Amino acid sequence: MRLNIKCRKARCKPLLTAFQRTRRVNWAKSLLAKPVRFWQRCLFLDECAITLLDASHQKVFRADGEENLPQHVRPTVKHCPSMTIWAGFSEKGVGEIRILPPNQRMNSQWYNTILENEVRDTLLAHFGTLKNRFQDDGAPCHRSHVVVNKRHQLGITALEWPGQSPDCNPIENMWRYLKGRIKTLNPRTIPELRDAIITVWFNKISQEYCHALCTSMPRRLRSVINNRGFPTKY
């Protein structure tokens, strides 16, 4: 009898403590009864670092002994230039985007200006009001006093979100899709990378894809509960 078991690469998932798993399950249960339209009225937000040269998992067709030919290698650098972007989407489609200067990391000052501009403009464009909810993770810059005060000043409500839970956040799928489409444009300089980000974000991501991600939330919640808080397939 063959078990059809093969040696496979282990998937990388966040390490979850018993406390974090319990919190994930309780959080999922608290929202499971929400109808799909609840998530369709939510704006999903996050920042993402995009590197100029991505050497991961590129495949080439070559003969034996040709592995070191220039056309069959992917160049890497020790300190690859990168750009951090902030963006959001809802069931209505993609929202505004902020591209930080090269190698600049997100902090509370940057995030505060994003709340005043990109978040505000996207909420108004998608829902016609700031009295709506949005999702971001528990990164320190998202929960600083100046950011919390700015949210209250604007009247924006942030959803509670458990730590170590990228599988619960559909914007992680958005980042993978975005990076994949950017790679096809093969940007080689920072200005080219910036242009590629803008082109893909506003022209290559459909409203149907955004709709599908938002409506996946009930399935994600059920997976968290069924897995007892352990990482899910998402």
N, C-alpha and C positions, 0 to 999 in steps of 0.2 A: 504494500500500500504506500503510495507516494503522497506526502503531505503538501507538496508544492510550496515548500518554504525555501526562500532564497536569502542570501546576504544582501541587505539593503542599507542605504545610508539613513541614519536616524534623523528625523526632522527636528529642527531647532524650535523649541517652544520655551516661553518664560518659565522660570522656576517659581512654583506656587507653594506657599506654606499652607498648613491646615487652616489657619485663620483667613488667609486670602481666598481659599477655595470656599469656605463657608460664606464669606462675604459675597463672592460671585453668585453662589446659589441663591442666597437671600435677595440679592439685587435682582436677579433674573425672575424670581417668583413674584417680586413686587411689581414687575412691569409686564408679566406674561399676559395679563388680562386686557392690556391696552389694545385697542383695535389698530389695524394697519394705518388708518388715517392719522393716528397719533404720531407715527414715525414719518408720515408724509408731511407733517407740519413741523419737522425738526430740521435744523441746519447742522450738518456734521462738519467739524472744523479740526484742523491739525496743521503742524508744520512738518516738512520733509526735507532732508538733505539729499541733493542730487549731485553726484560726482561727475566730473568731465569724462574720465576714462573708466569704463566699467569692464573689468576683465572676467566677470563671473560667467562660467558655463557657456562660453562660446565654442561652437563646434566647427571643425573644418574637414574638408575631404582631402586626404593626402595619402601618398604611398609610404611604405616603410623607408625609413632613413631620411624623410623630408620634414621631420618635426621641427627642425631649427631654421627652415627657410623663412625669410621675412614675411612672406604672404601667409604663412601658417602659424604665426605667433601673434599673441595679443600683448602689446606693450603695456607695462605698468610703471608707476612711479611711486616713490615712498610717501610723498605728501601730495596727493592728487588734489588739484583745485576743485572746489565744490561750491554750490550755491544752496542756501536754505530758502525754501519758499513756504509761505503760508497760504492756504486756500480752503475753500469750503464748497459744499454742494448740498442740495436738497432734492426732493422729488421733482422740483421744477427744472433742475439742470445745474450746471456749474455756476459758482458765484465769482466774486471778485478774487483777485490773486495779488499777493505782495511778494516781491522777490527781494530778499535782503542782499546787501553788498557781498561780494565773494568772501567766503570763509568767515562770515559773520554769523554767530549763533543767536538764536532767539533768546530774549530776556524780557523782563516785565515792562521795561520802557518801550521796547518795540511792540509788545503785545498790547499795551495800552493804546498806542496810536492806531493799531489794527482794529481794535474795538471801536474806536471813534470813527473810523473811515470804512474799511472793507467789510467788517461785520455789520455795521449799521447800514451801509448801502445795499448789501446783499439781502438782509432781512426785509428792507423796504421794497426792494425789487421783486423778491419772491413771494412775500406775504402781505405787503402793504402796511406793515406795522412792526414796531420794535417789541411789542408785547407778545413775544413768541419765545420758544425755547431753542437752545442750541446745545450741542454736545462738544466738549473737549475733554482731554484726559487730565489727570491730576498732576501734571508737571508743575514744579515749583513756580515757574513764571506765570502759570495760569491761575495760581491760587494766592499770589502775593496780595498784600493789603491794597496797593494802588490799583491793581486789576479788579479786585472784588468791589472796591469803591466805585470804579468806573462803570462796572456792570450795573450796580445799583442806581447810579446816576442816570444811565441810559434806559433803565427799566428792562434789561435783558435778563432772562432766566436761564441758568446753566443747569443741565441735568446732572444728577449724581452719577458718578461713574466709578466702578471698582478698579483698583490698581492691577497692574500686570494682566491686562485684558485686551490685547490688540485683536484677538479673535472675535470680540464683541463689536468691534468698530468697523463699519463698512468702508471707512475712508482708507483703511490699510489696503483693501482691494483696489481702491482708486489709485493709490500710489504705485502699486505694482503695474497696473495698466499704463499709467502715465510714463513710468520709466521705460517700459517696453516699447512704447511708441516713440519716445525720445531717442532711444537707441537706434531705431530704424533710420533716423535723420542723420546719425553719425556726426554730431557736433564735435569740432576739434579745438575750439577756442571758447573762452568764457562768453564773449558776445554771441557766438553761434549757439551756445548752450541756452543762453537767455532767450534768444529768438525761438529755439526749438520748444522750450517750455511754454511760451506764449502761444505758439502755433498749435501745439497739441491740446493745451487746456481749453482754448476757445473754439477750436475747429475740428477736433478729432474725438471728443467725448460727447456722446449723444445723450439726450434727455431720457431715452429709453434705458440706457445703462444706469443712469442715476436713479431712475425709478426702481429698477430691479434691485439695486443695492439697498435702498431705503426699505423696500418691502421684504427684505431678507431678515429683518430684525427679529420677528417672532420665531423664526427657525433657529436663529443664533441663541436666543434665550432658552428655547427648549433643549438645545444641544448642551448648554451649560448645566442645566438641571439634570438631564439624563446622564451626563458624565460626572456628576457629583462635584462639579467645580473644576475638574481637571481640564486641560486644554482641549479644544474641539478642532474639527476639521477646517474651520474657517481661518 
